[in-house]
Amino acid sequence: MFETIMRRAAPAGIEPQKANGGPPQASRALTWPARLAVMCSCAFACAQPITTQAQAVAIQAANAAGSGVDASVKPGDDFFAYANGAWLKSTDIPAGKARWTVGNDITELTKKQVMTLLDETATAPAGSTARKVADFRAAYLNETAIEAKGLAPIKPLLDRIDRVRDKAALTRLLGSGLRADVDPMNVGVFRSAHVLGLATESSIHGEKTYVAFLVQGGLGLPDREYYLGSEPGNQAMHARYQEAIRRVLALTDTGRALSASKRADAVMALETAIAQSHATQEFSGNERNADNLWTRADFAREAPGMDWTVFFAAAHLASQQSFVAWQPSAVKGLAALVASQPLQAWKDYLRVRVIADYAEVLPRDFAEQAEALRGAPSPTASADQPQSERAQRATVVTQAAMSDAIARLYTERHFPAAYKAHVQTIAVNVAAAFTKRMEAAPWMSPESKVMALAKLKVLYFGLGYPEKWQDYSDLAIDPADAAGNLRRIAERNYRQTVARLGKPVDNREWCIAPQWPGAVLLFQQNSHNFAAALLQPPKFDPAASDAANYGAIGAIIGHEVSHFVDLLGAEYEADGRFRRWWTPADNARFEAAYMPLVNQYSAYRPLPDVAIDGKLTLSENIADLGGLVAAFDAYRKSLGNKADDTEYVRQQDRQFFIGFARAWRSKYRDEGLRKQLANDHAPESYRVATVRNLDAWYEAFDVQPGQRLYLEPTARVRIW
């Protein structure tokens, strides 16, 4: 993918070349998303008469935008540098960055767009969803109200902890504190702020209804290794965290301040024991953890020490008979620690966790501990921080808490329905073109094509924003009650999560925010979410030609569609069931088809001592090629009767290919390039070199033998 989040890992400068050697020596200027209003150089004059005024206007537009190319570079020598010449010359990598891409530009632009929207919500009508967004943010920034309230907003939570007198009450309290703050199957959130976190999601066995997942949690520091590792940096953070625990315990129970250090030691000992039971990040990232489906009887047998009936009843899950224990060791460890650890250590631990959850919206003495209690390396979010920093933090928290509400405001402003319809048309056409190529692929067996067709037929490719929005009418937001707002939102999210249990899986459901410039591929749902924020120039430009948009967003869509039936998608059937449906013969023929592409990429040497690993980057390189050819097919078909005008088509072809190249603009320092070469995505300039495998590119730019990107027709790779 082009930096898409996947719930499955991908499989596993240029040497000076002769006539058919490959892309040019990297100028350390490599890419991804950039300005998509791509057009070609006016150096290419019209050789034939224009048949319509519309076609004349299109060619004039292409020529007018030609200043963006570097006419001193032959397209056949370095197409990346040719297409992106002006950008490469005018763009500097910011200080402290190893690379800069238009992806970074889009992210910075999106931040400004969201900030403007948030500022405008302050004037929205009272009671409206927009006003609730404004009131939530205002409450976070209202430090006067926060100081005046003291600990009153969380006193009921602290009092509940104080009333715990035995392990049964402790179990009940732990169950009532279960929250929906994890996401193991979609974007990969594998730890909760609470001892366990709940998610209700589609699983990997073709289930028709949502499955309950329990995921490990309860650590204040970011990961188990911060408790168990011996690295100096971890130890320093460990010490700072323990001191924050001591201060919190002293502040919340002045009558026992002298014993705060010993109590902090006990809390750290408990958290360390929890960390010892936790699974590693590597283990947590394996989707086969969904196989750990436990019945209620399994909990009693596999995780003794805690009354799970009491726990689930307190969590409003009494009727739920099965759960995926995503990290079984953590579930077992929790139950054992409830039985073995002193009750007072548990109560102090829970007191600290409550303070940690709300520290940023508590009085100054507690807010000063907020970052340390989250395991951050240095304090930056305390109550006495510069107002600009607190405002930035308020924006982050508001986006997390009111994401769907902000998304609707964002898309209404920056990605209206007409844009969505435009991109959907491109997506439908590209998917149809890819399907046609898949049906003709000689290496895939007829029986496998049946499954591939079934997957593509029901594939949901979500573009811009979801089909349904949340209704916030049931949510009360008080501009003077920051802590209460956080609590009400968490409780509402949990109720909604529990309510999904037993309901049919909806593969059109989104799991990312449209105002987050990214995308996510969900094999178990046979769906893809592509956020509106990412659908900005150069990814998608409503003012650009169709040819340019097909070359940019069309090729990306084709790339993503191909993943559902390639090496990665071959692990999942049309209903999301985890089962490999390719035959052994498919695998063998596919390997024979892709080896030339492996060799092509392995010949690229971006640094004198480092070549691209053609096998490591294989999955993405295949998808780049498949996406590009499908997008080109779809674009050509979209021309209709204009396809008879040779010169018009040539101009449009140029826009298509330059659009593709400009959607991957980037610049690297050597250290950034070296790091990228260890990644399963090749540096962007080499991904742009995919064009050398398409005959039409040679015709559009008059690429001849002897130019560095030239490949003999028989050497051009065909997979899809």
N, C-alpha and C positions, 0 to 999 in steps of 0.2 A: 504494500500500500504506500501511499504518498505520505506517510506519517500517520496513517490511520491506526487507531487502537484496535487490536484484534484479541479475541479470546483464544488465540492459538499462536505459538511462535512460528516464524517462518523457518523452513528447512535450511537445513544448512546454506602523474603526467604520462604520458604515453611513451612507449618505446619509439624511437625514430623508425618510421615505416617506409616501405616502398609504395608502389602504386596502390595496393589494396591493404595498406597497413592499419588504418584505424584513426581515431580522433587525434587531434593535434596535441602537443605538449600542453598540459593544463597551465593556464595563466594564474592559477590559484583563485580563479573567479568562476565559481560553480553555482548551480541554482535550484530553486523551486519557485513558487508562485510569484509572478510579477505582472507587469501591466499587460492586460490581455487585449487591449485595443491594438492588436498587432496588425501591421500592414507591411507591405514589401517595398523595396526600393524603387524610386522613380527611374533608376537606371534601366529597369526593364520596360521598354516602350511597347506600346500596343502595336502588334504586327498586323492585326487584321481589323476590319471595320467593326465598330460597336453596333449591335443590332437594336438595342433599346436604350432609352434615356436612363433607365434604372441601372442597367449594366454599366453605362458610362460613369454614372455617379459612383458606383461601387469601385470601379478601377481608379477613379480620381481619389477616392478616400484612401485606397491602398497606397497610392503613390504619395499622397500628402503626409502619411504617417511614416514614410520610408526613412525619415531622418533618424529613427531609432536604431537602424542597423548600422553596422560598420562596413562601409563599402570597400574599405581597404583589405578586407578579409574575404576570401572566396568561400561561399557556402560549402563547397565540397572539401575544403581544407579544415574548417572549424565552424560548423554550423551554429554552435552555441555562441561563440564570440561574434559571429556575423549578426545573428538575430538580436543579441542583447548588447550590442556595442555601446550605445549611448548610456545605458544603465550601468554597465561595468565601469565606464569612465567617470560617471558622476557620483557613484555610490562608494562611500568609505565605510569600512567596518568600524563600528564604535569601539572606543577604548575599552579594554577589558573583555571584549568578545572574541571568540575564536572563529566565528563566522557570522554572516548576516544574510538573511534571505528575505524575500518578500513575505514569507510566512511571518517573520518578525514584524514587518511593516503592517501587515493585516492585524496582528495582535495589538500593536500600539494604537492603530486607528480604532479598533473595536473598543479599547479601554476608554478612549475619548468619547466615542459615541455613547457608550453606556453611562459615563459620567454626566454627559449633557442630559440624557433622559432622566437620570436620577434627580438632577437639579430641578428639572421641569415638573417632577411629580409633586413638588411642594405646593403647587397652585391647583392641583387636581381637586375635584369636588369631595367634600367630606363623605366618608363611607365607600368611596370608589376603590377599586383594587389598586389603582395608581396611588391614591392617597395613603393606602395602607403601606405601600412600599416606602413612601416618604416618611410616614410616622415611625416605621420600624427604624429607619436610618436616623431620624431625628432623636429617637430615644437613646440609641447608642451614643450619640454625640452630646446628649444632655447630661453633662457631668455634674451639674448642680443638683439635678434630681437624683442622680445616682448616689451622691454623697449624702443627701438628706435622708434617703431611705435606709442607708446602712445595710445590714444583713436581713432586713425584714422580708425582702422578696424571696429569700431562700430559707427563711426560718422554719417553715413547715417541713422542708426536706431534712434539715438538720435535726429537728425535733423527732422525726420518725426514726432517725438513726439512734438517737438517745433512748428511745423507748424499747429498743431491741434488748431482750433479756435472755434469749436462748437461741439455739441454732435453728429451730423451726421458724422463729421470727426473722432471723437473718436470711434464711432461704426465701421466705415470703418477700422480704425487702429486695433481695437480688432479682427475683422474678418480676416484681413490679417496676424495676428499673431497666428492664430490657427495652432497647430502642432499635429503630430501623435505620442504622447508620453504616451499613455494610452493603457491598454489591459484588459478590464473588464471580458471577457469571457474565456480567456485562463489561463494566469498566475496570473491574479488578480491585475492589476495596476489600482487603483481607483482614482488617483489624477494626475493632469497635472501641469506643471510648469507655464502654461498660464491660462487665466481665464476659458477656456474650452479646453479640449483635444479631438481629433478625433481618432476613431478606426473604421476600416471596418472589420467585422468578421462574422462568422456564428452565428446565433441566436438560439432560443429554440422552434421555431414553425415550423420546417421543411422547412424553406426557402431554395430555390434552389440557390439564389444569395446572395452575401455579403450584410450585413446590416450596416448602418452608426450609430455609437454610439457617443454621446456627453457625456463627463465625466467632473465632477467638477475639478476646479483647481484655481491657482492664489495665493496660500499662500506661503510665504517664509518659515515659520515654518512647521514642519512635519505634523501637524494635527490641526484640529479645537480646540482641547482641550488645546493646547498651548496658545491659545488666550483667551479661555473662562474659563479654569480651574483655581483653586486657589492653586494648589500644589506649594510648594516653588521652586522645581526644574524648573517647567514651568515658574514661574515668573522671575527667574534668567535668563533663556534663552530669555524670552520676553524682558527683559531690555537690554541684550547684543545685541539682534537683532535690537532693536530700535536705539541703539547707532551706530550700523553699518549703518543703514539707514541715520542717521544724517551725518555721515562722508562722505558717498557716495554723498549725495546731496550737501554738501559743496565742495567736490572735483570736481564735474561736473558743478558747477555754482558758481564760486568764486565771482561773482558780487552780489550774494544774500546770502553769507555765514552766515551773522548774523541772517538770518531768517531760517537757516537750522533746528534748533530745532523745531520751530513751524511747519515747513513743514513735518518734520519726525513725529510729533504728528498727523498731518492730514493723512499721509500715513498709520500709525498704526491704526487710527480710521477706515479708509477705509478697510484695511485688516481684522480688527476685524468684521466689518459688513459683509464682504464676508464669514468669518468663521461662523458667526451666521446662514448664509443660507445653509451652507454645511451639507450634511448628515453624520451620524456617520459611523465609520468603520463597525459596525455590519450591518447597513442598506446597505452599499455599497457592502458587500460581498454576498448579496442575488441575485442569478441568475434570480429570478423572476422580477428583475428590468428591464429585457428585455421586459416585458409586456408594459412598458411606451413608446409605439410607438406614436410619435407626427407627425402630418402633418404640413405643413407650416402654415396652418390656426390655428392650435393648438398653435403654438408659439405666434402668434399675440394675441390670446385670453387668453392663460394661463400665458404668460410672457410679459405683456405690459411694456412699458417704453423704449424700444429699437427697432429700425427699423430692424427687422430680415431679411428683403429682402436685405437691404444694407449689413448687416453682412455676410450673406451667399454668396452674390456676391463677396465680398472682399476675402472670403475664397475659391473661385473657386468652390462653391457648388450651384450655381444658379439653376442648373437643378435638384438637388436632392430634392425630394418632401416629404421625411419622414426621421425621425431620432429617435433612441431610446434616450430619455432623461434619462440617467441612474440614476441621482439624480435630480428629478424635482425641488426640493426646491432650488438647486444651480442655475439652469437655470432661475427660476423666480427671485431669489435674484439678479443675475447679471443684468438682465434687469432693475429691480427696482433701483439698485444702479447707473446705467448709467444715469437714469433720475434724481435721487435725490442728488447725491454727486457733490461737486464743480468740475469744469473742471480742475482747477489747482491741486487738490488732485489726480485726475486720471493721469494727466501728470507726476506728481512727482512719483506716484506709478509705472507707466510704465517705467520711467527712471531707477528706482531702480531695477525693474525686468530685464531690459536689462543688467545692470551691473552685477546682480546676475548670469545671464545665462553665462556670459563670464568672470567673475572675475578671474578665475584661469589662464587665458591666456591674462590678462591685466597687465599693469605695477604694480610694487610692492605695491604702495599705495592702489590700488584696490584689488590686490590679497590677501593682508592682511585681507581683509574683507570677503573673499570667504566663509570660514566655517561658520562665523556668519550669512551670508546672506542665507545659506542653512539650518540654524537652528541646526548646529552641536554644541555639548556641549562645545568644546574648540577648539582653533585654531590649526590646524595641517597641513594645505595645503597652507600656504601663500608662497609668492615668496621667502622668506628668510628661508624656512624650510630646513633641511638637504637634500643634494642632493639625498640620498638614498630614502627618503620619497617622494620627488617629482617624482623620477623615478617610485616608486611603484604606485603613483597616475596616472602617465602617462600611465602605463600599464592598469590600471582600465579603464581610459577614452578611450584608444585606443581599448580595447576589446568591450566596449559599442558601440563605433562609427563604428568600422570596423568588427563587429562580424562575419558576414558570410565569409568575406575574410580570417580571422584568422581560422575559422572553417575548411575551405577547406585545408589550410596548415596543420592544426592539424591532421585531419583524414588521409591525405595522409601519414603522418609520423607514427601515432600511431594507426590507425584503418583502414588499407587498405581494399580493396574490398574483399579479401579472408576471412578476419575476419568477415566482414559483412555477407558474404554468409554462413559462418559457423554458426553464431548465428541465421540467418534467417531459416536455416534448422531445428535447435532446436526449434525455435518458431513455425514453421509450424507444426512440429510433436506434440508439446505440445498442441497447439490449437486444433488439430485434436483429440488428446486423451481427452481433456477436453470436446469437443463437444460430443464425444461418451458417456462420463459419464453424461453429462447434459441430453442427450436423454433418459438415463435409470433412471434418478432421479425419485423416486416414488412420491415425494411430489409435483412436478410441473405438472400442468394440460396439456393436449395435446394442447389446444389453446395457452397457454403461451409458450410452446416449439416451436410453429411455429414462434413466434416473436423472441425467443432466437436464433433459428437457423438462422433467417434472419439477426440478428445483427452480429452473429459470422461469417456469410458468407461474409459480406462486411466490417468487422473490418479491419482497417489499423493499423498494429503494426510497427511503424517506429523504426528502430534499427541503432544506430550509427550516421547517418547523413541523410539529406533530399535527395530526388530523384533528385532535381534540385538545382543548385547554382545560386546566384545572379551574374549578369554581372556588373562589376564595370568600364567598359570602358567609361561610360558617366560621371564619377566623377573625378573632378579636385582636386588634393591635392598638396598644396604648402608647402615645408619644412620650409618656412620662414613666413607662415601666419596661425598661430594656430587658431585665431578667425575666419578667413575666412573659414578654413576647417570645423569648427564646424557648421557654418552657412550653408555652401553648403550641408553638410550631412543632416542636419535637413530639409532643403528645398527639397532635393531629396527624403527623406523618406516620406515627406508629399505628394509629387506628386505621388509617388508610391501607397500610401494609397488611395488617391482620385481616382486614375485610376482603382482600384479594384472594385469600386462601379458598381453594375449591372452585374458583371461577375460571372460565376458559382462558387459555393463553391468547393474547392479542399480539401478533407479530408486528403490528403497526404502532405499538407502544414505543415511545422514545426513552432513552436512558442518558442522553446528554442535553445540555442546555443550548438552544439555538444561538445564544449570544456568546457561546464559547467557540472560538475558531478551530474546530476540529471535526473529527468524524469517528465513527465506531462501526465495526463489522461484527455481526452477531450470527455466528454459524448455527447455534442451537435454535435460533428463531428464524433463520433464513431471511435475515433482514439487514439493512444498512441505514445508519443515520448520518446525514451530511448537513452540518449546521449552517444556518443562514450567514453567520459571521464570516465563514470561510468562503461563501459564495459572493465575494467581492472581487473587483479587479485585482489580480489578473485571473483568478479562477473562473469568474463569470462577470461579464461586463455587458449590461443591457444595451449599451450604446455601440458595442462592437458588432462586426459582421457575424452572421451565422457561421461562416467558415472559421473565423477566429475562435468563436465560442466552442465549436465542435473540436477544434484542435486543443483547446485548453480543458474546459470542464468535460467535454465529451470524451477525451482520452482518459481522463481520471475516472469517469464513470465506467468506461469500458474496462479499465484496469480492475476496479473493484468488482464488477460483475464477473469477470473471469475467475476471481478467487473462489467463487462459490462452486466451481466445477473443476478447479485445478488441483494441484498437489495438496492444498490445504482443505478446500471444500470437499475433496474426495473422502474425507473422514466423516462427513455428515450427510445423512439422507434428507429428502425433501421435508420430512416432518421433524427435523432437528435431531433425529436419533444418531448417536455416535456409533457409526459402523462404516467401515471402508467399503465403498461400492465399486471402485475400480477393480478390474480383474488383473491377475498377474501379467497377462499378455499386454494389457493397457500400459502397465508400468514399464515393461520392457520396450515397447514401441515408443512410449513417451520419452524414455531416456535417450533413445537413438535420435529422436527429433530435437531434444534440447541440448545435446552435447555440443553442437556447433556454436550455440549461444554461450555456453560455459567457456568454450575456447576463445570466443570473441571478446568476452569481458576479461578473461584472465590475461589477455595480451595488453590490456591497458595498464600503464604504469604512471599514476598521478605524481608520485614522488620517485626520485632516482632509486631508492632502495625498497619501495613498496609497490606491489601490483594489486589490482583488484582481485579479490577471491571470487572467481566465477561461480563456484559452487555455493558459497555462503550467500551471495546475492541472487541466486538463481530464481527463486520464487518471484521476487519483485521484478526482475528483468523480463521474465516470461509474461508477467501481468502487464508490464509497460508495453511490450510488443503487441500482446493481444488487445489491449485497450486502444492502442494507436490505430491498428488496422481496422478494428470495429468502428471506431469514431470516423475514420476516413471513409469507410463504406457508407456509413449513415449520412455523412456530410454530402458525399457525391450524389446519393439518392435524393437528398433534399433539394438539389438544384433543379430537378424537374426538366422542363424543356430548355432551360438555359444551358444544360449540359452539352448542347449541340454547338455552342459558340466556343471554339478552341481557345482563343485568347482570353476570354472571360474566365473560363475554367482554369487556365494556367494562373491567372491572377488570384483567383480564389484559393487554388491549391497552395500558393505561396502564403496567403494569409493563414490557412490552416496550419501549415508546418511552423511558421513563425509563432503563431499562437501557442502551439505545443511547446516550443523552445522557451518562450517568455514566461510560461507558467512554471518554469523550473529555475528561475534566476537565483543565483547566490554567489557569495564571495567567501573565500576561506583564507585564514592564515595557515601556515604549515602545520601548526599543532592541531588546529581544528580539522584539517584535511586528514591528518594521520589518524585522528580519533574516528573520523567517518569511515575510514577504510577498514576498521574493525567491526563495522556495523553491517547488518544484512541489507541495507539500502546503499547502492553505489552512489558516489558523488554525483550531483545533479548534471554536470556537463556530460558525463558519460551515459546517463540515462537519456539525455537529449539525443545522443548518438544513435539511439534506436532507429532514427529516421533512415539510416543507411541500409536498412533491411526492406524498405518500401520502394518499389520501382517508380512510383509516382513522384517521389521526392527528387529523384535524379532528373526526371523530365521537367519538373517545375523550376529547378535551379541550374539546369544544364550542367550537371555534375559529370565529369569526364575521367577516364582512366588517367592515372598519374596524380590525381588529387587525393588527399590523405584519407578521406572517408570513403573513397570509392571501393565498392566490392563488386566482383564479377557477379553476374546474375545468379550463377549456380551457388555462390557463397552466401547469398542473402537468406537469412534464416526464416523458415516458415514453420510455425507450430500450430496456430489456429487458422 
